[in-house]
Every structure is written in structure tokens, then in C-alpha cells.
Amino acid sequence: MATSENPAGMTGAYEWQYTIASYDVGPTRRLRLSNQLKLQQEVGEKHLEQSQLPYTYLYDTLGVIFVLVRTASVIYRAPVFAEHIRLSTWCRGLKGAQYLRCYRFCDEAGNVLIDSATTFALIDTKQHRLVRPSTIKEFEGFVFLPEKENTCPPPGKIILPEGMEKADDRRLYDSDMDYNGHLNNTIYADFLTDYMPGGIAGKVPTGFQIHFAGEAGLGESLEIETALKGDTAYYSGRHPRGQCFTASCTFRPEE
């Protein structure tokens, strides 16, 4: 893996040059959906660090963390093993108490490979209650780019179809957990391929949405249900405490 960064003080956008590593891809040598989210998570952390708001400062000093609420992606062509890409991220602004962050993956020629949009909420680390950004002075200087858009619409509500069928009871292990102590948001993207109705073989994902409805912790099990309607697969995950996530994934046949 090779990377380079271009931090230049507190700016509205951050760009990261990256080479797709062997552990980022699956059997087709395309970037896994979960590794796409991992790269988005990492470039977002780098952007916050550049803006003097690293995770450790947010957690240890301010007692807050960002949690992902919804994410959506449009995949024109997934980057492949050893490909050099440019990944950029920026925040378009606030909608209520939620941040809208965008991401763009480009190849070396500048062609757009993936556009993604996510919404984040800020919560306190002790009681997991919503925190309004306006109450934290450290966020006053954060730069937003409301006019800078990409081709991925902001993620919306996912309407599940009738006829969802149980696919699995997915037990959660230590390797699924993140540094906040719950199921890492990137793992949900693995569910989209692992539980694709009819299998993922011969299908190329062209986009997906995930709505993170509730946290899931170590040792819990998620009841996974799925349905297939045309070129879209739908997913639902529940635990005894209620809905954990809903998702959808569009695809095209392998050429």
C-alpha cells in the first residue's frame, strides 16, 4: 500500500492518494464494499485531524464521538488491486443536528469511480445522547462547502418490500467490534455481499444504502432478513432490543 496526503491547514476538503492493497479486494480483485467504507472512515478521520479535531481529542477531551447514521454510494467502477486512486472528502453542512459528509473516489485520470454521501450525528460518550454542534466552540471554525456536490444524493429512508425471508442469525464477535465497543459500520457492508439473495457470484454492485438504526454489541446476534426485487437486494437486521439496520444494494450482471 502506498499513500500520500495533502494537508494544508484547516480547509473545506481533504484529498488522499492511495494505492488499493491486496487486503482491500475480494476474489474479483475489486475493492470490497466494506473496504470502501474503511477508506471513507480513514479519510474522514484524516480530515478531522487536519482540522485539529482528531478522534482522541473528541473522545478524551470533549467526551463526544461521531456516529454514522446513514450512508449511500453510487459505484460507477470499483477500483481494483494495485490501482492508484485519489479519495477526497468534504462536509457540505448541517441538517438539524446531523453532518452531511461527501466522498469521491477518482482514478489517476480524474474519472469518477465512486461517489458517496453520509450523515453523521455527534453524541456524548457516556450516555450516548445527541449533542448539538453549536454547543461546542471547537466546531465554530470548521469549514463547510455547501455548494460542492457529487452525484450521490443524500441517503434517505429505505423502504423494505414485503416477503423478507430469514437468511441467518449472525453472531457478533470481537473481530467485528470497533474502538467504540460496538459493531463497526464497515462490517454492515460485508452483510450486503455475504447475504446477497442467490449469492454475489456474477453480480457487480452498482450502489448501496445503509441505515444504522441501533447499536449492536459483542456476543449479540442479528436476525438477518433479505429480499430480492429486480436488480435490488434488501436487508434487515434485528436483535432483541429492536431494529439494528436496514440496507439495499443494486447490482448489474458480471460482463
Disulfide bonds with the S-S distance in Angstrom:
none
